Amino acid sequence: MATVDEVRAGIAVATRQATEGMAALQQASLSLEQARNAFSTATQGSVQPEADQANSMLNQAVQQVSDATNSANAAITIAEGFAARL
């Protein structure tokens, strides 16, 4: 069985990696938002249903990345609280 210090160290590694993942997610969100804006500008005034579909899918992708970022942040908060109580 791991010691308290080993558990804390493992949690620290996990939260550091999750924080790095959040930074990557934030970059992905920025790129997706830029893609969405570029697509919207390029297809402005289009009556083609594919334009609306693609825009909707980009909106969904941005939201899912945001959701993933929020989940990772919540996991970090919980893990840090757990480590503090050890």
N, CA, C and O atoms as a GROMACS GRO file, in nm:
protein
  344
    1MET      N    1   0.085  -0.118   0.000
    1MET     CA    2   0.000   0.000   0.000
    1MET      C    3   0.089   0.124   0.000
    1MET      O    4   0.193   0.127   0.066
    2ALA      N    5   0.048   0.225  -0.074
    2ALA     CA    6   0.124   0.349  -0.086
    2ALA      C    7   0.116   0.431   0.042
    2ALA      O    8   0.016   0.429   0.114
    3THR      N    9   0.224   0.502   0.068
    3THR     CA   10   0.224   0.593   0.183
    3THR      C   11   0.146   0.718   0.148
    3THR      O   12   0.114   0.743   0.032
    4VAL      N   13   0.115   0.797   0.249
    4VAL     CA   14   0.042   0.923   0.227
    4VAL      C   15   0.123   1.014   0.134
    4VAL      O   16   0.067   1.077   0.044
    5ASP      N   17   0.253   1.020   0.156
    5ASP     CA   18   0.337   1.105   0.070
    5ASP      C   19   0.337   1.056  -0.075
    5ASP      O   20   0.339   1.137  -0.168
    6GLU      N   21   0.335   0.925  -0.095
    6GLU     CA   22   0.331   0.871  -0.231
    6GLU      C   23   0.198   0.902  -0.298
    6GLU      O   24   0.193   0.933  -0.417
    7VAL      N   25   0.091   0.894  -0.221
    7VAL     CA   26  -0.041   0.928  -0.276
    7VAL      C   27  -0.045   1.076  -0.313
    7VAL      O   28  -0.092   1.112  -0.421
    8ARG      N   29   0.004   1.161  -0.225
    8ARG     CA   30   0.008   1.305  -0.255
    8ARG      C   31   0.091   1.333  -0.380
    8ARG      O   32   0.052   1.414  -0.464
    9ALA      N   33   0.206   1.265  -0.390
    9ALA     CA   34   0.292   1.286  -0.507
    9ALA      C   35   0.220   1.241  -0.635
    9ALA      O   36   0.229   1.308  -0.738
   10GLY      N   37   0.150   1.129  -0.628
   10GLY     CA   38   0.076   1.082  -0.744
   10GLY      C   39  -0.035   1.178  -0.783
   10GLY      O   40  -0.059   1.202  -0.902
   11ILE      N   41  -0.102   1.232  -0.685
   11ILE     CA   42  -0.208   1.331  -0.712
   11ILE      C   43  -0.148   1.457  -0.773
   11ILE      O   44  -0.207   1.516  -0.863
   12ALA      N   45  -0.032   1.498  -0.725
   12ALA     CA   46   0.034   1.616  -0.780
   12ALA      C   47   0.068   1.595  -0.927
   12ALA      O   48   0.051   1.685  -1.009
   13VAL      N   49   0.117   1.476  -0.960
   13VAL     CA   50   0.149   1.445  -1.100
   13VAL      C   51   0.021   1.450  -1.184
   13VAL      O   52   0.018   1.509  -1.292
   14ALA      N   53  -0.085   1.388  -1.132
   14ALA     CA   54  -0.211   1.384  -1.206
   14ALA      C   55  -0.268   1.524  -1.228
   14ALA      O   56  -0.315   1.555  -1.337
   15THR      N   57  -0.264   1.608  -1.125
   15THR     CA   58  -0.320   1.743  -1.141
   15THR      C   59  -0.233   1.828  -1.234
   15THR      O   60  -0.286   1.911  -1.308
   16ARG      N   61  -0.102   1.807  -1.231
   16ARG     CA   62  -0.014   1.880  -1.324
   16ARG      C   63  -0.045   1.839  -1.468
   16ARG      O   64  -0.053   1.924  -1.557
   17GLN      N   65  -0.062   1.709  -1.489
   17GLN     CA   66  -0.094   1.661  -1.624
   17GLN      C   67  -0.231   1.710  -1.669
   17GLN      O   68  -0.249   1.746  -1.785
   18ALA      N   69  -0.327   1.712  -1.578
   18ALA     CA   70  -0.460   1.762  -1.612
   18ALA      C   71  -0.454   1.911  -1.646
   18ALA      O   72  -0.524   1.957  -1.736
   19THR      N   73  -0.373   1.985  -1.574
   19THR     CA   74  -0.356   2.128  -1.601
   19THR      C   75  -0.296   2.148  -1.740
   19THR      O   76  -0.338   2.238  -1.814
   20GLU      N   77  -0.199   2.066  -1.776
   20GLU     CA   78  -0.140   2.073  -1.909
   20GLU      C   79  -0.245   2.039  -2.015
   20GLU      O   80  -0.250   2.100  -2.122
   21GLY      N   81  -0.329   1.940  -1.984
   21GLY     CA   82  -0.437   1.905  -2.075
   21GLY      C   83  -0.535   2.018  -2.093
   21GLY      O   84  -0.584   2.043  -2.204
   22MET      N   85  -0.564   2.088  -1.984
   22MET     CA   86  -0.654   2.203  -1.992
   22MET      C   87  -0.596   2.312  -2.082
   22MET      O   88  -0.670   2.376  -2.158
   23ALA      N   89  -0.466   2.333  -2.074
   23ALA     CA   90  -0.403   2.433  -2.160
   23ALA      C   91  -0.418   2.393  -2.307
   23ALA      O   92  -0.444   2.477  -2.393
   24ALA      N   93  -0.403   2.264  -2.335
   24ALA     CA   94  -0.420   2.216  -2.472
   24ALA      C   95  -0.565   2.231  -2.517
   24ALA      O   96  -0.592   2.267  -2.631
   25LEU      N   97  -0.658   2.204  -2.426
   25LEU     CA   98  -0.800   2.221  -2.458
   25LEU      C   99  -0.832   2.368  -2.487
   25LEU      O  100  -0.909   2.398  -2.578
   26GLN      N  101  -0.774   2.457  -2.410
   26GLN     CA  102  -0.798   2.600  -2.433
   26GLN      C  103  -0.746   2.642  -2.570
   26GLN      O  104  -0.808   2.723  -2.638
   27GLN      N  105  -0.630   2.587  -2.610
   27GLN     CA  106  -0.577   2.618  -2.742
   27GLN      C  107  -0.668   2.559  -2.850
   27GLN      O  108  -0.694   2.623  -2.952
   28ALA      N  109  -0.716   2.438  -2.827
   28ALA     CA  110  -0.808   2.376  -2.923
   28ALA      C  111  -0.936   2.458  -2.935
   28ALA      O  112  -0.988   2.476  -3.045
   29SER      N  113  -0.986   2.507  -2.824
   29SER     CA  114  -1.107   2.589  -2.826
   29SER      C  115  -1.085   2.715  -2.907
   29SER      O  116  -1.170   2.753  -2.988
   30LEU      N  117  -0.971   2.779  -2.887
   30LEU     CA  118  -0.940   2.900  -2.964
   30LEU      C  119  -0.935   2.870  -3.113
   30LEU      O  120  -0.989   2.945  -3.194
   31SER      N  121  -0.869   2.761  -3.150
   31SER     CA  122  -0.860   2.723  -3.291
   31SER      C  123  -0.997   2.693  -3.350
   31SER      O  124  -1.027   2.733  -3.462
   32LEU      N  125  -1.080   2.622  -3.274
   32LEU     CA  126  -1.214   2.591  -3.322
   32LEU      C  127  -1.300   2.716  -3.336
   32LEU      O  128  -1.378   2.728  -3.430
   33GLU      N  129  -1.287   2.809  -3.242
   33GLU     CA  130  -1.362   2.935  -3.252
   33GLU      C  131  -1.317   3.014  -3.375
   33GLU      O  132  -1.400   3.074  -3.444
   34GLN      N  133  -1.187   3.014  -3.401
   34GLN     CA  134  -1.137   3.083  -3.520
   34GLN      C  135  -1.189   3.017  -3.647
   34GLN      O  136  -1.226   3.085  -3.743
   35ALA      N  137  -1.192   2.884  -3.646
   35ALA     CA  138  -1.245   2.811  -3.762
   35ALA      C  139  -1.393   2.842  -3.781
   35ALA      O  140  -1.439   2.863  -3.894
   36ARG      N  141  -1.466   2.844  -3.672
   36ARG     CA  142  -1.609   2.875  -3.679
   36ARG      C  143  -1.632   3.014  -3.735
   36ARG      O  144  -1.718   3.034  -3.821
   37ASN      N  145  -1.554   3.112  -3.687
   37ASN     CA  146  -1.568   3.249  -3.735
   37ASN      C  147  -1.531   3.261  -3.882
   37ASN      O  148  -1.599   3.331  -3.958
   38ALA      N  149  -1.424   3.194  -3.922
   38ALA     CA  150  -1.383   3.198  -4.062
   38ALA      C  151  -1.488   3.134  -4.151
   38ALA      O  152  -1.519   3.185  -4.259
   39PHE      N  153  -1.541   3.022  -4.107
   39PHE     CA  154  -1.643   2.953  -4.185
   39PHE      C  155  -1.769   3.038  -4.196
   39PHE      O  156  -1.829   3.049  -4.302
   40SER      N  157  -1.808   3.096  -4.085
   40SER     CA  158  -1.928   3.180  -4.084
   40SER      C  159  -1.912   3.299  -4.178
   40SER      O  160  -2.005   3.333  -4.252
   41THR      N  161  -1.796   3.360  -4.176
   41THR     CA  162  -1.770   3.472  -4.265
   41THR      C  163  -1.771   3.428  -4.410
   41THR      O  164  -1.826   3.495  -4.497
   42ALA      N  165  -1.708   3.313  -4.435
   42ALA     CA  166  -1.698   3.264  -4.573
   42ALA      C  167  -1.834   3.224  -4.630
   42ALA      O  168  -1.856   3.234  -4.751
   43THR      N  169  -1.923   3.179  -4.546
   43THR     CA  170  -2.051   3.128  -4.596
   43THR      C  171  -2.169   3.223  -4.566
   43THR      O  172  -2.285   3.186  -4.583
   44GLN      N  173  -2.137   3.343  -4.523
   44GLN     CA  174  -2.242   3.440  -4.490
   44GLN      C  175  -2.335   3.458  -4.609
   44GLN      O  176  -2.290   3.481  -4.722
   45GLY      N  177  -2.462   3.448  -4.584
   45GLY     CA  178  -2.562   3.466  -4.689
   45GLY      C  179  -2.594   3.338  -4.765
   45GLY      O  180  -2.683   3.338  -4.850
   46SER      N  181  -2.524   3.231  -4.737
   46SER     CA  182  -2.550   3.105  -4.807
   46SER      C  183  -2.684   3.047  -4.762
   46SER      O  184  -2.721   3.056  -4.645
   47VAL      N  185  -2.754   2.988  -4.856
   47VAL     CA  186  -2.879   2.921  -4.823
   47VAL      C  187  -2.863   2.770  -4.827
   47VAL      O  188  -2.961   2.695  -4.815
   48GLN      N  189  -2.740   2.725  -4.843
   48GLN     CA  190  -2.713   2.582  -4.848
   48GLN      C  191  -2.724   2.521  -4.708
   48GLN      O  192  -2.666   2.576  -4.614
   49PRO      N  193  -2.794   2.411  -4.693
   49PRO     CA  194  -2.810   2.351  -4.561
   49PRO      C  195  -2.677   2.302  -4.502
   49PRO      O  196  -2.661   2.296  -4.380
   50GLU      N  197  -2.583   2.269  -4.588
   50GLU     CA  198  -2.453   2.223  -4.538
   50GLU      C  199  -2.380   2.333  -4.461
   50GLU      O  200  -2.305   2.305  -4.368
   51ALA      N  201  -2.402   2.457  -4.500
   51ALA     CA  202  -2.337   2.568  -4.430
   51ALA      C  203  -2.388   2.574  -4.286
   51ALA      O  204  -2.310   2.589  -4.192
   52ASP      N  205  -2.518   2.563  -4.270
   52ASP     CA  206  -2.575   2.562  -4.135
   52ASP      C  207  -2.530   2.440  -4.056
   52ASP      O  208  -2.501   2.451  -3.937
   53GLN      N  209  -2.524   2.326  -4.121
   53GLN     CA  210  -2.482   2.203  -4.054
   53GLN      C  211  -2.338   2.214  -4.006
   53GLN      O  212  -2.307   2.179  -3.892
   54ALA      N  213  -2.251   2.260  -4.092
   54ALA     CA  214  -2.109   2.272  -4.055
   54ALA      C  215  -2.092   2.373  -3.942
   54ALA      O  216  -2.015   2.350  -3.849
   55ASN      N  217  -2.162   2.484  -3.951
   55ASN     CA  218  -2.154   2.585  -3.846
   55ASN      C  219  -2.204   2.528  -3.713
   55ASN      O  220  -2.145   2.552  -3.608
   56SER      N  221  -2.312   2.454  -3.719
   56SER     CA  222  -2.367   2.391  -3.600
   56SER      C  223  -2.268   2.291  -3.538
   56SER      O  224  -2.252   2.285  -3.417
   57MET      N  225  -2.203   2.214  -3.624
   57MET     CA  226  -2.106   2.117  -3.575
   57MET      C  227  -1.985   2.186  -3.512
   57MET      O  228  -1.932   2.138  -3.412
   58LEU      N  229  -1.942   2.297  -3.569
   58LEU     CA  230  -1.832   2.372  -3.509
   58LEU      C  231  -1.874   2.430  -3.374
   58LEU      O  232  -1.795   2.429  -3.279
   59ASN      N  233  -1.996   2.479  -3.365
   59ASN     CA  234  -2.048   2.528  -3.237
   59ASN      C  235  -2.049   2.416  -3.134
   59ASN      O  236  -2.012   2.436  -3.018
   60GLN      N  237  -2.092   2.299  -3.176
   60GLN     CA  238  -2.096   2.184  -3.086
   60GLN      C  239  -1.956   2.145  -3.041
   60GLN      O  240  -1.935   2.113  -2.924
   61ALA      N  241  -1.860   2.148  -3.131
   61ALA     CA  242  -1.722   2.115  -3.096
   61ALA      C  243  -1.666   2.212  -2.993
   61ALA      O  244  -1.600   2.171  -2.898
   62VAL      N  245  -1.693   2.340  -3.012
   62VAL     CA  246  -1.647   2.441  -2.916
   62VAL      C  247  -1.709   2.415  -2.779
   62VAL      O  248  -1.640   2.423  -2.677
   63GLN      N  249  -1.838   2.384  -2.777
   63GLN     CA  250  -1.906   2.357  -2.650
   63GLN      C  251  -1.851   2.232  -2.582
   63GLN      O  252  -1.834   2.230  -2.460
   64GLN      N  253  -1.823   2.129  -2.659
   64GLN     CA  254  -1.770   2.006  -2.601
   64GLN      C  255  -1.630   2.027  -2.543
   64GLN      O  256  -1.597   1.970  -2.439
   65VAL      N  257  -1.549   2.106  -2.609
   65VAL     CA  258  -1.416   2.137  -2.555
   65VAL      C  259  -1.431   2.216  -2.426
   65VAL      O  260  -1.358   2.193  -2.330
   66SER      N  261  -1.526   2.309  -2.423
   66SER     CA  262  -1.552   2.386  -2.302
   66SER      C  263  -1.597   2.294  -2.189
   66SER      O  264  -1.553   2.308  -2.075
   67ASP      N  265  -1.685   2.200  -2.221
   67ASP     CA  266  -1.732   2.104  -2.121
   67ASP      C  267  -1.616   2.020  -2.068
   67ASP      O  268  -1.606   1.995  -1.947
   68ALA      N  269  -1.529   1.976  -2.157
   68ALA     CA  270  -1.413   1.896  -2.116
   68ALA      C  271  -1.320   1.977  -2.026
   68ALA      O  272  -1.266   1.925  -1.929
   69THR      N  273  -1.300   2.103  -2.059
   69THR     CA  274  -1.217   2.190  -1.977
   69THR      C  275  -1.278   2.206  -1.838
   69THR      O  276  -1.206   2.198  -1.738
   70ASN      N  277  -1.407   2.227  -1.832
   70ASN     CA  278  -1.475   2.240  -1.702
   70ASN      C  279  -1.466   2.112  -1.620
   70ASN      O  280  -1.446   2.117  -1.499
   71SER      N  281  -1.481   1.998  -1.686
   71SER     CA  282  -1.469   1.870  -1.615
   71SER      C  283  -1.329   1.849  -1.561
   71SER      O  284  -1.312   1.803  -1.448
   72ALA      N  285  -1.229   1.881  -1.641
   72ALA     CA  286  -1.090   1.867  -1.596
   72ALA      C  287  -1.063   1.960  -1.478
   72ALA      O  288  -0.996   1.921  -1.382
   73ASN      N  289  -1.113   2.081  -1.486
   73ASN     CA  290  -1.094   2.175  -1.376
   73ASN      C  291  -1.160   2.125  -1.248
   73ASN      O  292  -1.102   2.136  -1.140
   74ALA      N  293  -1.279   2.070  -1.260
   74ALA     CA  294  -1.349   2.014  -1.143
   74ALA      C  295  -1.271   1.897  -1.086
   74ALA      O  296  -1.260   1.883  -0.964
   75ALA      N  297  -1.218   1.813  -1.172
   75ALA     CA  298  -1.140   1.698  -1.125
   75ALA      C  299  -1.015   1.744  -1.050
   75ALA      O  300  -0.980   1.686  -0.948
   76ILE      N  301  -0.950   1.847  -1.099
   76ILE     CA  302  -0.832   1.902  -1.032
   76ILE      C  303  -0.869   1.953  -0.894
   76ILE      O  304  -0.801   1.924  -0.795
   77THR      N  305  -0.978   2.028  -0.887
   77THR     CA  306  -1.022   2.083  -0.759
   77THR      C  307  -1.052   1.972  -0.659
   77THR      O  308  -1.012   1.980  -0.542
   78ILE      N  309  -1.122   1.870  -0.704
   78ILE     CA  310  -1.155   1.758  -0.615
   78ILE      C  311  -1.028   1.685  -0.572
   78ILE      O  312  -1.013   1.652  -0.454
   79ALA      N  313  -0.939   1.659  -0.666
   79ALA     CA  314  -0.815   1.588  -0.633
   79ALA      C  315  -0.728   1.666  -0.535
   79ALA      O  316  -0.669   1.608  -0.444
   80GLU      N  317  -0.721   1.797  -0.555
   80GLU     CA  318  -0.643   1.879  -0.462
   80GLU      C  319  -0.706   1.880  -0.324
   80GLU      O  320  -0.634   1.878  -0.223
   81GLY      N  321  -0.837   1.882  -0.317
   81GLY     CA  322  -0.906   1.874  -0.188
   81GLY      C  323  -0.880   1.741  -0.120
   81GLY      O  324  -0.858   1.736   0.001
   82PHE      N  325  -0.882   1.635  -0.199
   82PHE     CA  326  -0.853   1.502  -0.147
   82PHE      C  327  -0.711   1.496  -0.089
   82PHE      O  328  -0.689   1.445   0.021
   83ALA      N  329  -0.615   1.548  -0.166
   83ALA     CA  330  -0.476   1.547  -0.120
   83ALA      C  331  -0.458   1.630   0.007
   83ALA      O  332  -0.379   1.594   0.094
   84ALA      N  333  -0.530   1.740   0.016
   84ALA     CA  334  -0.518   1.826   0.135
   84ALA      C  335  -0.569   1.758   0.261
   84ALA      O  336  -0.524   1.787   0.372
   85ARG      N  337  -0.664   1.668   0.243
   85ARG     CA  338  -0.721   1.599   0.361
   85ARG      C  339  -0.639   1.478   0.403
   85ARG      O  340  -0.668   1.419   0.507
   86LEU      N  341  -0.540   1.440   0.326
   86LEU     CA  342  -0.458   1.324   0.363
   86LEU      C  343  -0.367   1.355   0.481
   86LEU      O  344  -0.292   1.268   0.525
   0.00000   0.00000   0.00000
